[in-house]
Every structure is written in C-alpha cells, then in structure tokens.
C-alpha cells in the first residue's frame, strides 16, 4: 500500500515547509526574476540524463570526457540540468559502492564550473528494491544519503534563468512492497499540487519541467511489441494524465525526460515531450541501445526552445564478466551491417526504377 504523506516527506529527508516552498540545491545561487525573456536574448543549457556514474567500465573517466566536451562547447552553457540516475545504482549495489559513486559524481560534476541542478532517478535511491543490499533498518535507506552528500535540500524545486522558469520534479514515489520499501514512477498528489501553484507563480513566462521517468514513451510501439501496455509500469509515469493537464493549463514549453536511454520526441496539445539519450549510452557498456554516448544541448532564444544531441569521444571498456553486453554489441553491429546492406539494395532498386522511366 502507499506510504502516508508524512512517511513520504520523512523518506525524502525534507520537511513539509521545504517541499511546499520548493528549495534550490545548495550548489546553485537563488535566482528569481519576474521578467519575460528579452527579444533575441539567448542562453543555452545542457541536459545530462542517465549518467550512471561508476568506476566500473571506466564510467568515471567517461563522465570526465563528457564534462570536458561541455567545457569545450563554443557557446558556454549557463547551467546543467541533471536528468536523474546520476549514479550507477543505490538499489542493487552495496552501500559502500553507492557512496563512492556519489562521491565521484560530485567531484567530477564540480569540474563543469557552472551551476548544476539535480533530478531524482530510480537508481539514485538507496535500497528501495527487493534486490537491496542494505538492511531495512539502515538509517540511510531512501533518498537521504544522496541528498545530504549533494547539498540537495528538496527532491523537487524550481528556479528561474533568463526570463524562463524551470521546475524539477521527483517521480520516484515511495510505496510499501511485500518485502519492504520500494517505489513506483509517480509524481503524486502533493507534488502535483505544488507544481500547479509553482507554475502559476511564473505567470506567462516560458516554462520547462524536468522528470526522470517519462510521461510519454514509445519504444515498445517502435519495436512492434503488440503485447506492450501504453502505460508500461516500469517506463511511464502512473499519473501522466494528471501531470499533462497541469502542463497544458500553464502552457509549459517542454517536459524534459530520461530513463529510457534513447532520444524520443513528442508534441501533444502544445507541450513538447523530449527524452534525452543517456550520457552512459548502454550503462557504459556500449551503444547497443542505439544512441551514442552524449547529452542534449538546449538553446533558449527569446521564448523559443531548440535542441541538438551532442556526442563526446569515448571508447567502451567492458569488464571480463560482461558477456551479455558483448553479445548485445555483436548483435547491434550485425543489425547495422544488415541495414546498410538493405540501404544499398534499395538504392540500386531505385536506380533501376528511375532508368526504366
């Protein structure tokens, strides 16, 4: 059954007043501007989804390569939005490993030399899974440790920049499972109430909202999976409808999403739903999911939003036991080779068709 609101707030290591107010992370300055963006005014920011930082597979070095790529961009981003799953895992890894992943994430992220804003992902939480490797009475179970280590005051909050309003959500909703605490992908009524009021406070300014788990997701449809549910319980928010009605009512420009590791783009009733590919690609095990290692670069010009996917140079480094990943990489390479063969065949057929008049 679902936890009470009191249990929820305790599990996020955040008091009710802080949640209602919407606190910023301590690592960024408070900026609250009521002005509309000036015509032609421009700034950019990066969205870093599914970093899954781990020293395994050289993931820490890979993330440093990503940070260096961002620092070399011709137009320096104003800030970085983290898309959730910042560390490899707190639900399936032992606590010392999780703690080291948080330390490395904070250390390497500081090398961006710009403000950055965290977002809670399902792998950022400690022990909310039947596969947990911590005791049920561990005082750090839940969101407490990562929030304390990252100086993160509230799991959802908002800020302003350049006349734009940004709201970062926490979609890792605590529930009580048969074997202890777990989660489901949900914003929840209390947070939705906060979001509606927060967006209301932004008035007519352009707005962007961030969630780790997507409101819209189409990979099962793309794969031709006729048995898949539209509300995939592991991939889509349970309260997508409640969320989207708020986004539509306040004319939000875009909801930035992560979790699937694959770039997706939808427009529905005026709202742009954009899923960023993973910084870590296939959990630092290669690009067999499709997209390369990369991040999304967004540009805000006046009240217009555009985006581009940026890659960074990185060579996959597998561990000796990564046999499944080696097989997936081999299958993906064979798929790419077959698609190239079919493309050559189609073009040859097209040339014959054209020659025949």
PEQUI-V881787 format. One record per residue. N is the residue number from 0. PHI is phi in whole degrees, -180 to 180 (999 if undefined). D_FIRST is the distance of its C-alpha to the first C-alpha in Angstrom with 1 decimal. Layout:
n: <N/N>
phi: <PHI/PHI>
d_first: <D_FIRST/D_FIRST>
This chain:
n: <0/1/2/3/4/5/6/7/8/9/10/11/12/13/14/15/16/17/18/19/20/21/22/23/24/25/26/27/28/29/30/31/32/33/34/35/36/37/38/39/40/41/42/43/44/45/46/47/48/49/50/51/52/53/54/55/56/57/58/59/60/61/62/63/64/65/66/67/68/69/70/71/72/73/74/75/76/77/78/79/80/81/82/83/84/85/86/87/88/89/90/91/92/93/94/95/96/97/98/99/100/101/102/103/104/105/106/107/108/109/110/111/112/113/114/115/116/117/118/119/120/121/122/123/124/125/126/127/128/129/130/131/132/133/134/135/136/137/138/139/140/141/142/143/144/145/146/147/148/149/150/151/152/153/154/155/156/157/158/159/160/161/162/163/164/165/166/167/168/169/170/171/172/173/174/175/176/177/178/179/180/181/182/183/184/185/186/187/188/189/190/191/192/193/194/195/196/197/198/199/200/201/202/203/204/205/206/207/208/209/210/211/212/213/214/215/216/217/218/219/220/221/222/223/224/225/226/227/228/229/230/231/232/233/234/235/236/237/238/239/240/241/242/243/244/245/246/247/248/249/250/251/252/253/254/255/256/257/258/259/260/261/262/263/264/265/266/267/268/269/270/271/272/273/274/275/276/277/278/279/280/281/282/283/284/285/286/287/288/289/290/291/292/293/294/295/296/297/298/299/300/301/302/303/304/305/306/307/308/309/310/311/312/313/314/315/316/317/318/319/320/321/322/323/324/325/326/327/328/329/330/331/332/333/334/335/336/337/338/339/340/341/342/343/344/345/346/347/348/349/350/351/352/353/354/355/356>
phi: <999/-72/-74/-72/-59/-63/-65/-60/-65/-65/-67/-94/58/-147/-78/-61/-62/-66/-67/-64/-73/81/-90/-83/-64/-71/-85/-129/-74/-79/-132/-135/-115/-96/-90/-74/-58/-67/-56/83/-65/-139/-150/-126/-148/-113/-115/-109/-101/51/-71/49/-66/-157/-72/-65/54/60/-61/-68/-69/-63/-66/-63/-65/-64/-60/-64/-61/-65/-66/-94/-60/-59/-106/-67/-64/-74/-166/-120/-101/-84/-98/94/56/-71/-108/-62/-176/-111/-86/-117/-101/-67/-59/-61/-66/-59/-63/-67/-63/-63/-60/-66/-60/-64/-64/-74/-62/-60/-74/-66/56/-156/-61/-140/-124/-81/-135/-77/-112/-63/-85/-83/-97/-94/78/-92/-164/-61/-92/-58/-120/-128/-71/-63/-97/-63/-65/-96/-62/103/-97/-60/-65/-67/-69/-67/-70/-100/54/-109/-83/-143/-72/-140/-168/-144/-157/-125/-155/57/85/-100/-111/-123/-125/-107/-102/-115/-104/-97/-93/-73/-137/-97/-92/-59/-108/132/-68/-146/-145/-135/-75/-155/-79/94/-63/-65/-71/-63/-63/-62/-61/-59/-69/-64/-66/-62/-68/-82/62/-94/-64/-63/-134/-130/-118/-125/-140/-68/-85/-78/-82/-127/-152/-131/-67/-65/-65/-62/-84/73/-83/-71/-93/-74/-91/-61/-94/-53/-64/-101/-120/-129/-60/-69/-111/-55/-62/-61/-67/-66/-63/-66/-60/-67/-62/-98/51/-66/-69/-154/-108/-92/-126/-144/83/-83/71/-127/-65/-137/-147/-136/-122/-143/50/88/-105/-95/-106/-121/-101/-83/-66/-80/-55/-86/52/-91/56/64/-106/123/-108/-70/-75/127/-68/-78/-60/-179/-151/-105/-104/-107/-123/-108/-121/61/-108/-103/-119/-131/-147/-150/-87/-116/-102/-135/-68/-157/-105/-64/-125/-86/-84/-56/-85/-81/-70/-60/-67/-63/-66/-65/-64/-65/-63/-67/-63/-66/-64/-62/-61/-66/-65/-67/-64/-67/-64/-62/-63/-63/-70/-64/-65/-65/-65/-66/-62/-67/-66/-77/84>
d_first: <0.0/3.8/6.6/9.4/12.5/14.4/12.3/12.6/16.3/16.8/15.4/17.9/20.7/21.7/22.3/21.6/25.3/25.5/22.6/24.1/27.6/26.8/28.5/30.6/30.7/33.5/35.4/36.4/38.6/37.4/38.9/38.4/41.1/41.3/44.0/43.8/44.8/48.6/50.2/50.7/48.8/47.0/44.5/42.4/39.2/37.5/34.0/33.1/30.0/28.6/31.2/29.4/31.9/33.0/36.4/36.0/37.9/39.6/36.6/37.7/41.2/39.9/38.0/41.2/43.0/40.6/41.1/44.9/44.8/43.2/45.8/48.5/47.5/50.5/48.6/46.6/43.0/42.1/38.7/36.0/32.5/30.2/27.9/25.2/25.1/28.0/27.9/27.7/24.5/22.5/19.7/22.2/25.3/26.4/26.2/30.0/30.1/27.4/29.3/32.5/31.1/30.1/33.6/35.3/33.4/34.4/38.0/38.6/37.0/39.4/42.2/41.4/43.1/41.2/38.2/34.9/31.4/28.3/25.2/21.9/21.4/18.8/21.5/22.3/19.3/19.7/17.6/14.3/14.9/15.3/19.0/19.1/22.4/21.6/20.6/17.1/19.1/21.1/21.6/21.8/18.5/17.0/19.4/21.6/24.5/25.2/25.1/27.5/29.8/30.1/30.7/27.8/27.0/24.1/21.8/23.0/26.5/29.6/33.3/36.6/39.4/42.6/41.6/38.3/34.8/32.0/28.3/26.1/22.4/19.4/17.2/15.2/11.9/9.8/6.3/5.5/7.2/9.2/12.0/10.9/10.2/10.6/10.8/11.2/14.5/14.0/16.1/13.9/15.5/16.9/18.6/19.9/21.4/23.1/24.3/25.9/27.7/28.7/30.2/31.8/33.5/35.0/36.9/38.8/38.8/37.7/34.1/32.1/28.3/26.8/23.5/23.1/21.2/23.1/22.8/25.4/26.1/28.7/29.5/28.3/30.7/33.4/33.2/33.6/30.3/30.3/27.1/25.0/22.6/23.3/19.7/19.7/16.1/17.6/20.4/19.6/17.5/14.9/16.5/20.1/21.5/20.4/21.8/25.0/25.9/26.0/28.0/30.4/30.9/32.0/34.0/32.4/34.7/32.3/28.8/29.3/26.9/26.7/24.6/26.6/29.8/31.9/33.6/32.5/33.7/32.8/34.1/32.3/33.5/35.2/32.5/33.2/30.3/31.7/30.2/32.1/33.1/32.2/34.5/33.9/34.5/33.0/31.7/35.3/36.2/38.2/38.1/37.2/34.4/37.2/37.5/39.5/38.5/38.3/36.9/37.2/39.9/39.5/42.4/42.3/45.7/45.9/42.9/42.8/40.5/41.6/40.3/41.6/40.2/42.0/42.3/43.6/45.7/43.8/44.5/41.7/41.8/40.0/39.3/41.2/38.0/37.0/38.3/35.5/36.2/39.9/39.4/37.4/40.1/42.8/41.1/40.8/44.4/45.5/43.6/45.3/48.6/48.2/47.3/50.5/52.5/51.2/52.0/55.5/55.9/54.7/57.1/60.0/59.3/59.3/62.6/64.1/62.9/64.3/67.6/67.9/68.0>
